[in-house]
Amino acid sequence: MTSPTATDNVTATIEVNGRLITRFSPGVKLPCHGLYHDALLVVPCALFVLYLGYHSKRNLKRLRGGSGNRAYVMITYYGFLWVATLLNLASSFLQAWQCTPGKQVSWSILSVFTTSAMLCLEISLMAFLLQETYASGLETLAHTFSVSGIFVGVDMLLKAILIFGFGMPLFMDVEITDQGTWGVWFIHKLLLTAAYGYILFVHYSKWKDKLPPRPAFYNYVMIMFATNVVALTATALTLTGLAFGLWMYNFTLICYHALYLPLIYITFLADFFQEQDFLLETAYYSEMRDAGFFDEDWD
């Protein structure tokens, strides 16, 4: 066991060799994960950025060609997706910041913005799909992002208070013995699990007609419910002191940051872009038919 000095800015005892830390400590060098851990985060994030970039010109053309309530939301949602993707890529590349003296505050700030951006996408997706039909696209857009903005704003404020006010190492990806930190993550995962569980309950109840009739939406909800159940179980095991719980939690964290953004792209945006392709092809065919290009087929 090592005793931190006054210059380390540590507020509690740390065991460096045992990879244990009980409080957020900007002045202490912490052990980092290895190359394989970082690669599992960086490679999927980088590939998804390349995929978005490759299709960006065509997707922007489809968005400009859209109309109605969905177009307003899709344009904004596509922009938020890019912001979250770039933040997620940056946090994946900068994993070493969390174990570098002098960079741990910057890492916590980056992590707060990254997780908040992804949570905003998650909540706004639910808000848009579960709401009733609105009269205008602007009203739909305002309602969707006002709901997500309130939740995300409260989430960011609480995380900032816990990290910088109470010194909790919420985003220090090491073996943390602090019960308060894991208690926070347990409550966080419990709320998300309850939200997705409620949607599944409604789907299999007599009120299922109030939900959108989209199979992809329910597949998404089932995946997120299962993921949050695993994460909730992992935090509960870690609270009891079992090392397997920490491994399980880190595994779900890697899956979330590596696969969640592609999942919501497939679930939410891909159908819209395919629909716009169909509408454009139909419009081109109608224009060519009106111009007489297909008259000879009837001769």
C-alpha positions as CSV (number, residue, x, y, z in Angstrom):
1,M,0.0,0.0,0.0
2,T,1.3,3.4,-0.9
3,S,0.7,6.7,0.9
4,P,0.0,9.6,-1.5
5,T,1.8,12.9,-0.9
6,A,0.3,16.3,-0.7
7,T,1.5,17.1,-4.3
8,D,-0.5,14.2,-5.7
9,N,-3.8,15.9,-5.1
10,V,-5.2,12.7,-3.8
11,T,-8.2,12.6,-1.4
12,A,-8.0,9.0,-0.4
13,T,-5.8,5.9,-0.1
14,I,-4.4,4.3,-3.3
15,E,-2.8,0.9,-3.9
16,V,-0.9,1.3,-7.1
17,N,0.4,-2.3,-7.4
18,G,-3.0,-3.8,-6.8
19,R,-4.6,-1.4,-9.4
20,L,-6.9,0.0,-6.7
21,I,-8.1,3.6,-6.3
22,T,-10.8,5.0,-4.1
23,R,-11.0,8.6,-5.2
24,F,-10.5,10.8,-8.3
25,S,-6.8,11.7,-8.2
26,P,-5.4,14.0,-11.0
27,G,-1.8,13.8,-9.7
28,V,-1.4,10.0,-9.7
29,K,-0.3,7.8,-12.6
30,L,-2.7,4.9,-12.9
31,P,-2.2,1.6,-14.8
32,C,-3.7,1.6,-18.3
33,H,-5.4,-1.1,-20.2
34,G,-3.3,-2.9,-22.9
35,L,-3.2,-2.6,-26.6
36,Y,-6.0,-5.2,-27.3
37,H,-8.4,-3.3,-25.1
38,D,-7.7,0.0,-26.9
39,A,-7.9,-1.7,-30.3
40,L,-11.3,-3.1,-29.5
41,L,-12.5,0.5,-29.0
42,V,-10.6,2.3,-31.7
43,V,-11.0,0.0,-34.7
44,P,-14.9,-0.2,-34.7
45,C,-15.2,3.6,-34.0
46,A,-12.7,4.5,-36.8
47,L,-14.5,2.1,-39.2
48,F,-17.8,3.7,-38.5
49,V,-16.4,7.2,-39.0
50,L,-15.1,6.1,-42.4
51,Y,-18.4,4.5,-43.2
52,L,-20.3,7.7,-42.4
53,G,-17.8,9.8,-44.3
54,Y,-18.0,7.6,-47.3
55,H,-21.8,7.9,-47.5
56,S,-22.1,11.5,-46.2
57,K,-22.5,13.1,-49.6
58,R,-25.3,10.8,-50.6
59,N,-27.0,10.9,-47.2
60,L,-26.9,14.7,-47.2
61,K,-28.6,14.7,-50.6
62,R,-31.3,12.4,-49.3
63,L,-31.8,14.6,-46.3
64,R,-32.2,17.7,-48.4
65,G,-34.8,15.8,-50.6
66,G,-36.8,14.8,-47.6
67,S,-40.1,16.4,-46.6
68,G,-42.6,16.3,-43.7
69,N,-42.1,15.9,-40.0
70,R,-39.5,13.2,-40.2
71,A,-37.1,15.2,-42.4
72,Y,-36.7,17.9,-39.7
73,V,-35.9,15.3,-37.0
74,M,-33.6,13.2,-39.3
75,I,-31.5,16.2,-40.3
76,T,-30.9,17.1,-36.7
77,Y,-30.5,13.6,-35.6
78,Y,-27.9,12.9,-38.3
79,G,-25.9,16.0,-37.1
80,F,-26.1,14.7,-33.5
81,L,-24.9,11.3,-34.7
82,W,-21.8,12.9,-36.3
83,V,-21.0,14.8,-33.1
84,A,-21.4,11.7,-30.9
85,T,-19.3,9.6,-33.3
86,L,-16.4,12.1,-33.4
87,L,-16.5,12.5,-29.6
88,N,-16.6,8.7,-29.2
89,L,-13.6,8.3,-31.6
90,A,-11.6,10.9,-29.7
91,S,-12.2,9.3,-26.4
92,S,-11.3,5.9,-27.9
93,F,-8.0,7.3,-29.2
94,L,-7.2,9.1,-25.9
95,Q,-7.7,6.2,-23.5
96,A,-4.2,6.9,-22.1
97,W,-5.3,10.2,-20.7
98,Q,-7.1,8.5,-17.8
99,C,-3.8,7.1,-16.5
100,T,-1.5,10.1,-17.4
101,P,-0.8,12.6,-14.6
102,G,-2.2,16.0,-15.6
103,K,-4.6,14.6,-18.2
104,Q,-7.2,13.0,-16.0
105,V,-9.3,16.1,-15.6
106,S,-9.4,16.5,-19.4
107,W,-10.3,12.8,-19.7
108,S,-13.2,13.2,-17.3
109,I,-14.5,16.3,-19.2
110,L,-14.2,14.4,-22.5
111,S,-15.9,11.4,-21.1
112,V,-18.8,13.5,-19.7
113,F,-19.5,15.1,-23.1
114,T,-19.1,11.8,-25.0
115,T,-21.4,9.8,-22.8
116,S,-23.9,12.7,-22.7
117,A,-23.9,13.0,-26.5
118,M,-24.6,9.2,-26.8
119,L,-27.3,9.4,-24.1
120,C,-28.9,12.3,-26.0
121,L,-29.2,10.1,-29.1
122,E,-30.6,7.3,-27.0
123,I,-33.3,9.3,-25.2
124,S,-34.3,11.4,-28.3
125,L,-34.7,8.2,-30.3
126,M,-37.1,6.9,-27.7
127,A,-38.9,10.3,-27.4
128,F,-39.4,10.5,-31.2
129,L,-40.6,7.0,-31.7
130,L,-43.0,7.0,-28.7
131,Q,-44.7,10.3,-29.2
132,E,-47.9,11.0,-31.0
133,T,-48.0,12.5,-34.4
134,Y,-47.5,16.3,-34.3
135,A,-48.8,19.0,-36.6
136,S,-45.5,20.3,-37.9
137,G,-41.9,19.1,-38.2
138,L,-40.7,22.0,-36.1
139,E,-43.0,21.0,-33.2
140,T,-41.9,17.4,-33.4
141,L,-38.3,18.5,-33.4
142,A,-38.8,20.8,-30.4
143,H,-40.6,18.2,-28.4
144,T,-38.2,15.4,-29.1
145,F,-35.0,17.3,-28.2
146,S,-36.6,19.2,-25.3
147,V,-37.3,15.9,-23.6
148,S,-33.8,14.5,-24.3
149,G,-32.2,17.9,-23.4
150,I,-33.8,17.9,-19.9
151,F,-32.6,14.4,-19.1
152,V,-29.2,14.9,-20.6
153,G,-28.7,18.2,-18.9
154,V,-29.6,16.8,-15.5
155,D,-27.3,13.8,-16.2
156,M,-24.3,16.0,-17.1
157,L,-24.8,18.2,-14.1
158,L,-25.0,15.3,-11.7
159,K,-21.9,13.7,-13.2
160,A,-19.9,17.0,-13.0
161,I,-20.9,17.4,-9.3
162,L,-19.9,13.9,-8.5
163,I,-16.6,14.0,-10.3
164,F,-15.4,17.5,-9.5
165,G,-17.3,18.1,-6.3
166,F,-17.1,14.8,-4.5
167,G,-14.0,13.4,-6.3
168,M,-15.7,10.2,-7.6
169,P,-13.7,8.6,-10.4
170,L,-16.7,7.8,-12.6
171,F,-14.6,7.5,-15.8
172,M,-11.3,6.2,-14.4
173,D,-11.3,2.7,-16.1
174,V,-9.4,0.9,-13.3
175,E,-10.3,-1.4,-10.5
176,I,-12.2,1.0,-8.2
177,T,-13.1,0.0,-4.6
178,D,-15.2,3.1,-4.0
179,Q,-18.7,2.0,-3.2
180,G,-20.2,5.4,-4.0
181,T,-18.9,5.2,-7.6
182,W,-20.4,1.8,-8.3
183,G,-23.6,2.8,-6.5
184,V,-24.0,5.7,-9.0
185,W,-23.5,3.4,-12.0
186,F,-25.9,0.8,-10.4
187,I,-28.7,3.5,-10.2
188,H,-27.8,4.7,-13.7
189,K,-28.1,1.3,-15.3
190,L,-31.2,0.5,-13.2
191,L,-33.1,3.5,-14.6
192,L,-32.2,2.6,-18.2
193,T,-33.1,-1.0,-17.6
194,A,-36.5,0.0,-16.2
195,A,-37.1,2.3,-19.2
196,Y,-36.5,-0.4,-21.8
197,G,-38.3,-3.0,-19.7
198,Y,-41.3,-0.7,-19.5
199,I,-41.4,-0.4,-23.3
200,L,-41.2,-4.2,-23.7
201,F,-44.0,-4.6,-21.1
202,V,-46.2,-2.3,-23.1
203,H,-45.4,-4.1,-26.3
204,Y,-46.7,-7.4,-24.9
205,S,-49.7,-5.8,-23.2
206,K,-53.1,-4.6,-24.4
207,W,-51.6,-1.1,-25.0
208,K,-49.2,-2.3,-27.7
209,D,-51.1,-0.2,-30.3
210,K,-49.7,2.9,-28.8
211,L,-46.2,1.8,-29.9
212,P,-44.8,2.2,-33.4
213,P,-45.4,-0.9,-35.6
214,R,-41.7,-1.4,-36.5
215,P,-40.0,-4.7,-35.9
216,A,-36.5,-3.0,-36.0
217,F,-37.6,-0.8,-33.2
218,Y,-38.4,-3.8,-30.9
219,N,-35.2,-5.5,-31.9
220,Y,-33.4,-2.4,-30.8
221,V,-35.3,-2.2,-27.5
222,M,-34.6,-5.9,-26.8
223,I,-30.9,-5.5,-27.5
224,M,-30.6,-2.4,-25.2
225,F,-32.7,-4.1,-22.5
226,A,-30.4,-7.1,-22.5
227,T,-27.3,-5.0,-22.6
228,N,-28.4,-2.9,-19.6
229,V,-29.5,-6.0,-17.7
230,V,-25.9,-7.4,-18.1
231,A,-24.4,-4.0,-17.1
232,L,-26.8,-3.8,-14.1
233,T,-25.7,-7.2,-13.0
234,A,-22.1,-6.3,-13.4
235,T,-22.4,-3.2,-11.2
236,A,-24.2,-5.3,-8.6
237,L,-21.5,-7.9,-8.6
238,T,-18.8,-5.2,-8.4
239,L,-20.5,-3.6,-5.4
240,T,-20.3,-7.0,-3.6
241,G,-16.5,-7.1,-4.3
242,L,-16.5,-9.7,-7.0
243,A,-13.7,-9.1,-9.6
244,F,-15.8,-10.9,-12.3
245,G,-18.3,-8.0,-12.1
246,L,-15.6,-5.5,-13.1
247,W,-14.6,-7.6,-16.1
248,M,-18.3,-8.0,-17.1
249,Y,-18.8,-4.2,-16.8
250,N,-15.7,-3.4,-18.9
251,F,-16.9,-5.8,-21.5
252,T,-20.4,-4.1,-21.8
253,L,-18.7,-0.7,-21.9
254,I,-16.5,-1.8,-24.8
255,C,-19.6,-3.2,-26.6
256,Y,-21.6,0.0,-26.0
257,H,-18.9,2.4,-27.3
258,A,-18.0,0.2,-30.2
259,L,-21.4,-0.9,-31.4
260,Y,-24.1,1.4,-30.1
261,L,-23.8,4.2,-32.7
262,P,-23.8,1.8,-35.7
263,L,-26.9,0.1,-34.1
264,I,-28.9,3.3,-33.9
265,Y,-27.8,4.2,-37.5
266,I,-29.2,0.9,-38.7
267,T,-32.3,1.1,-36.6
268,F,-33.3,4.7,-37.1
269,L,-31.6,6.3,-40.1
270,A,-31.0,3.5,-42.6
271,D,-34.7,3.0,-43.2
272,F,-35.2,6.7,-43.8
273,F,-32.3,6.8,-46.4
274,Q,-33.7,3.8,-48.2
275,E,-37.1,5.3,-48.3
276,Q,-35.7,8.5,-49.8
277,D,-33.9,6.4,-52.4
278,F,-37.2,4.8,-53.3
279,L,-39.0,8.2,-53.5
280,L,-36.2,9.6,-55.7
281,E,-36.3,6.7,-58.1
282,T,-40.1,7.0,-58.3
283,A,-39.8,10.7,-59.0
284,Y,-37.2,10.1,-61.7
285,Y,-39.3,7.4,-63.3
286,S,-42.4,9.7,-63.3
287,E,-40.4,12.5,-65.0
288,M,-39.0,10.2,-67.7
289,R,-42.5,8.7,-68.3
290,D,-44.0,12.2,-68.6
291,A,-41.2,13.1,-71.0
292,G,-42.2,10.2,-73.3
293,F,-39.1,8.0,-72.8
294,F,-41.2,4.9,-72.4
295,D,-43.8,5.5,-75.1
296,E,-41.9,3.2,-77.5
297,D,-42.4,0.3,-75.1
298,W,-46.1,0.4,-75.9
299,D,-45.7,0.4,-79.7
